[in-house]
Amino acid sequence: MQKIFLVFIFHVLFFPLSAVLYADWTLFRGDTGASGCAKETIAFAEIPKILWEHRLEKGWFQATAVITENSEFGNTVYVGSSDDGMLAFDLKNGQPRWKYPLEIGVLSPAAYANNRIFFGDTDGILYALNAQTGKELWKFKTGGTIDNSPNIDLKTNRVLVSSQDGSLYALDAATGKTAWEYKTENQIRCFPTIAERCCFVAGCDSQFHVVNLDQGTVVSKVALDAPTGSTPAVLGDLVFFGTEGNEFLCINWKKAEIVWRFTSKQPFRAPAACQDGFVVFGGFDKTVHAVDAQTGKEHWTFKTKGRLEAGPVILGNRVYVASTDSSLYVFDLKSGKKSATIQMSGKLLASPAIVQGKLVVGTDDGILSCLDIGDWVPKK
């Protein structure tokens, strides 16, 4: 097992038991709105520790894991790899459960719904597997690479997936048949976010698209000054994402207008996390930014030694940030005080996933690690 070094500064913290609680991380950013928040209660560990690791014989991890409860086996971790296809592990001990091998790598995150795992590959194929066995149920071919995770519309039982062919597809989750297709003028690389029967995609056509979730028709568009593949994070009427034009934007999606712009000297590609009026994001400027959701005013910053290509995750009053400097940082959400630095083996390209006090993240050295960050307090 790799050695882990900790810079420990923090005291044990708790956050209110009144928070909405879940025990799954079934989507790329934790929920359909891509909030990047783990909605559960944790009595935080004094010093996080590695519970288990899985090392690939070759290849790497750059996809965020999804984790879900299975009534027969307990919690399962599902994660794509560059060489071994889609993998499933026991969250408790890291024991492999099944593998769906592919000649081409699975570099994008998966999604879970109704005992099915959905994921895309660089050949542009979306797969649906049985979550317990890994058996293929169906597959759907798009016209371009699938860069990001699908999203799930549970009301209609549809899978939403974007492609470099410039289209957003809504597919029947049971059969893979197309319900509708929304076409844009350039590639779509983001996770398609959902709120109030609308779907949001930020595209390489330099447009922010609001799409009717039932018919697949355009509701509105907002012109951007640059292309983007960044995932929109939703907080009420506002969405947040970065662009290749060195800007991080806040858009009121109901009014179809830009509320504020945050500028830098480098692009922002990683998704943001938002909670309690805070938006936390990072980019190629190697800096973690925490700003006010309504105004864009900066609350605090922290300079890392590597680019931030993975989105932060908020748990209670803590923020977990994965950096390409091989460090996992922990901050206080409101003050920005650094709680810990966890040195990993390899660059962190994937966002963490958090379930029941366990944090799972992979590296470009091909190591998938599960850390114990505290005791989970189940909802009563």
DADA-V682898 format. One record per pair of residues at least 6 apart in sequence whose ideal C-beta (glycine too) atoms are under 7 Angstrom apart, sorted by the first residue. I is the first residue (numbers start at 1). GAP is how many residues later the second one is. Records with the same first field share a line. If there is no record, write none. Layout:
I = GAP ; GAP
This chain:
1 = 49 ; 52
2 = 51 ; 343 ; 365
4 = 46 ; 338 ; 339
5 = 338
6 = 41 ; 334 ; 335 ; 336
7 = 333 ; 334
8 = 39 ; 332
9 = 329 ; 330 ; 331
10 = 329 ; 330
12 = 32 ; 34
13 = 31 ; 304
14 = 29
15 = 26 ; 301 ; 302
17 = 24
19 = 20 ; 22
20 = 19
21 = 18 ; 19 ; 20 ; 358
22 = 17 ; 18
23 = 17 ; 46 ; 332 ; 333
24 = 43 ; 44 ; 45 ; 331
25 = 13 ; 41 ; 42 ; 328 ; 329 ; 330
26 = 40 ; 42 ; 85 ; 86 ; 87
27 = 39 ; 84 ; 122 ; 124 ; 125
28 = 36 ; 81 ; 83 ; 120 ; 121 ; 163
29 = 6 ; 7 ; 162 ; 202 ; 204 ; 242 ; 282
30 = 6 ; 7 ; 8
32 = 119 ; 120 ; 162
33 = 160 ; 161 ; 162 ; 201
34 = 157 ; 159 ; 197 ; 198 ; 199 ; 200 ; 237
35 = 198 ; 199 ; 238 ; 239 ; 240
36 = 197 ; 235 ; 236 ; 237 ; 238 ; 275 ; 276 ; 277 ; 278
37 = 236 ; 238 ; 277
38 = 275 ; 277 ; 316
40 = 336
41 = 336
42 = 273 ; 274 ; 315 ; 331 ; 332 ; 333 ; 334 ; 335
43 = 331 ; 332 ; 334
44 = 329 ; 330
45 = 327 ; 328 ; 329
48 = 292 ; 294 ; 323 ; 324 ; 325
49 = 322 ; 323
50 = 319 ; 321
51 = 307 ; 319 ; 320 ; 321
52 = 41 ; 42 ; 318
53 = 41 ; 314 ; 315 ; 316
54 = 35 ; 40 ; 314
55 = 311 ; 312
56 = 25 ; 27 ; 28 ; 310
58 = 25 ; 308
59 = 22 ; 23 ; 24 ; 25 ; 307
60 = 22 ; 304 ; 305 ; 306
61 = 18 ; 20 ; 289 ; 301 ; 302 ; 305 ; 307
62 = 45 ; 287 ; 288 ; 302
63 = 16 ; 17 ; 43 ; 44 ; 45 ; 46 ; 287
64 = 45 ; 286 ; 287 ; 289
65 = 12 ; 13 ; 14 ; 288 ; 295
66 = 12 ; 43 ; 44 ; 45 ; 46 ; 287
67 = 8 ; 9 ; 10 ; 24 ; 286 ; 288 ; 293
68 = 7 ; 8 ; 44
69 = 6
70 = 6 ; 61 ; 62
72 = 60
73 = 24
74 = 16 ; 17 ; 18
75 = 16 ; 17 ; 280 ; 281
76 = 12 ; 13 ; 14 ; 15 ; 21
77 = 11 ; 12 ; 14 ; 283
78 = 8 ; 10 ; 32 ; 34 ; 39
79 = 8 ; 283 ; 289
80 = 6 ; 26 ; 27 ; 28 ; 30 ; 39
81 = 6 ; 24 ; 25
82 = 23 ; 25
83 = 22
84 = 15 ; 17
85 = 14 ; 15 ; 16 ; 17 ; 21
86 = 14 ; 20 ; 24 ; 31 ; 33 ; 43
87 = 9 ; 12
88 = 9 ; 10 ; 46
89 = 6 ; 7 ; 8
90 = 7
91 = 264 ; 267 ; 279
94 = 276
98 = 35 ; 36
99 = 35
100 = 29 ; 34
102 = 19
104 = 17 ; 18 ; 19
105 = 17
106 = 13 ; 15
107 = 15
108 = 11 ; 12 ; 38 ; 39 ; 40 ; 41
109 = 39 ; 40
110 = 7 ; 8 ; 9 ; 39
111 = 7 ; 38 ; 39 ; 40 ; 41
112 = 19
113 = 39 ; 41 ; 60
114 = 59
115 = 15 ; 16 ; 17
116 = 12 ; 13 ; 14 ; 15 ; 21 ; 57
117 = 12 ; 14
118 = 8 ; 9 ; 10 ; 32 ; 41
119 = 8
120 = 6 ; 26 ; 30 ; 41
121 = 25
122 = 23
124 = 17 ; 18 ; 19 ; 20 ; 21 ; 22 ; 39 ; 41
125 = 14 ; 15 ; 16
126 = 13 ; 14 ; 16 ; 20 ; 24 ; 35
127 = 9 ; 12
128 = 9 ; 10 ; 11 ; 48
129 = 6 ; 7 ; 8
130 = 7
138 = 37 ; 38
139 = 37
140 = 31 ; 36
142 = 21 ; 23 ; 25 ; 27
143 = 20 ; 22
144 = 19 ; 20 ; 21 ; 43
145 = 19
146 = 15 ; 17
147 = 17 ; 42 ; 82
148 = 14 ; 41 ; 42 ; 43 ; 83
149 = 42
150 = 9 ; 10 ; 11
151 = 9 ; 40 ; 41 ; 42 ; 43
152 = 7
153 = 7 ; 41 ; 60
157 = 15 ; 16 ; 17
158 = 12 ; 13 ; 14 ; 15 ; 21
159 = 12 ; 14
160 = 8 ; 10 ; 32 ; 39
161 = 8
162 = 6 ; 26 ; 27 ; 28 ; 30 ; 39
163 = 25
164 = 23 ; 25
166 = 17 ; 18 ; 19 ; 20 ; 21 ; 22
167 = 14 ; 15 ; 16
168 = 14 ; 20 ; 24 ; 33 ; 43
169 = 9 ; 12
170 = 9 ; 10 ; 46
171 = 6 ; 7 ; 8
172 = 7
180 = 35 ; 36
181 = 35
182 = 29 ; 34
184 = 19 ; 21 ; 23 ; 25
185 = 20
186 = 17 ; 18 ; 19 ; 41
187 = 17
188 = 13 ; 15
189 = 15 ; 40
190 = 11 ; 12 ; 39 ; 40 ; 41 ; 42
191 = 40
192 = 7 ; 8 ; 9
193 = 6 ; 7 ; 38 ; 39 ; 41
194 = 19
195 = 39
197 = 16 ; 17
198 = 12 ; 13 ; 14 ; 15 ; 21
199 = 12 ; 14
200 = 9 ; 10 ; 32 ; 39 ; 53
201 = 8 ; 10
202 = 6 ; 26 ; 28 ; 30 ; 39
203 = 6
204 = 23 ; 25
205 = 22
206 = 17 ; 18 ; 19 ; 20 ; 21
207 = 14 ; 15 ; 16 ; 17
208 = 13 ; 14 ; 16 ; 43
209 = 9 ; 12
210 = 9 ; 10 ; 43 ; 46
211 = 7 ; 8
212 = 7
220 = 36
222 = 29 ; 34 ; 35 ; 36
224 = 19
225 = 20 ; 22
226 = 17 ; 18 ; 19 ; 21
227 = 16 ; 17
228 = 13 ; 14 ; 15 ; 16
229 = 40
230 = 11 ; 12 ; 13 ; 38 ; 39 ; 41
231 = 10 ; 40
232 = 7 ; 8 ; 9
233 = 6 ; 7 ; 8 ; 38 ; 39 ; 40 ; 41
235 = 39 ; 58
237 = 15 ; 16 ; 17
238 = 12 ; 13 ; 14 ; 21 ; 55
239 = 12 ; 14
240 = 10 ; 32 ; 34 ; 39
241 = 8 ; 31
242 = 6 ; 25 ; 26 ; 27 ; 39 ; 41
243 = 6 ; 24 ; 25
244 = 23
246 = 17 ; 18 ; 19 ; 20 ; 21
247 = 14 ; 15 ; 16
248 = 14 ; 20 ; 33
249 = 9 ; 12
250 = 9 ; 10 ; 46
251 = 6 ; 7 ; 8
252 = 7
260 = 35 ; 36
262 = 29 ; 34
264 = 19 ; 21
265 = 20
266 = 17 ; 18 ; 19
267 = 16 ; 17
268 = 13 ; 15
269 = 14 ; 40
270 = 11 ; 12 ; 13 ; 38 ; 39 ; 40 ; 41
271 = 40
272 = 7 ; 8 ; 9 ; 39
273 = 7 ; 38 ; 39 ; 40 ; 41 ; 46
274 = 19
275 = 39
277 = 15 ; 16 ; 17
278 = 12 ; 15 ; 21 ; 55
279 = 12 ; 14
280 = 8 ; 10 ; 32 ; 34 ; 39
281 = 8
282 = 6 ; 7 ; 26 ; 30 ; 39
283 = 25
284 = 23
286 = 17 ; 18 ; 19 ; 20 ; 21 ; 22
287 = 14 ; 15 ; 16
288 = 13 ; 14 ; 16 ; 20 ; 33
289 = 9 ; 12
290 = 9 ; 10 ; 46
291 = 6 ; 7 ; 8
292 = 7
299 = 37
300 = 35 ; 36
302 = 29 ; 34 ; 36
304 = 19 ; 21 ; 23 ; 25
305 = 20
306 = 17 ; 18 ; 19 ; 41
307 = 17
308 = 13 ; 15
309 = 15 ; 40
310 = 12 ; 38 ; 39 ; 40 ; 41
311 = 40
312 = 7 ; 8 ; 9
313 = 7 ; 38 ; 39 ; 41
314 = 19
315 = 39
317 = 15 ; 16 ; 17
318 = 12 ; 13 ; 14 ; 15 ; 21
319 = 12 ; 14
320 = 8 ; 10 ; 32 ; 39
321 = 8 ; 10
322 = 6 ; 26 ; 28 ; 29 ; 30 ; 39
323 = 6 ; 25
324 = 23 ; 24 ; 25
326 = 17 ; 18 ; 20 ; 21 ; 22
327 = 14 ; 15 ; 16 ; 17
328 = 14 ; 16 ; 20 ; 33
329 = 9 ; 12
330 = 9 ; 10
331 = 6 ; 7 ; 8
332 = 7
344 = 19 ; 25
345 = 18 ; 20 ; 22
346 = 17 ; 18 ; 19 ; 21
347 = 16 ; 17
348 = 13 ; 15
349 = 15
350 = 11 ; 12
352 = 7 ; 8 ; 9
353 = 7
356 = 20
357 = 15 ; 16 ; 17 ; 18 ; 19
358 = 12 ; 13 ; 14
359 = 12 ; 14
360 = 8 ; 10
361 = 8
362 = 6
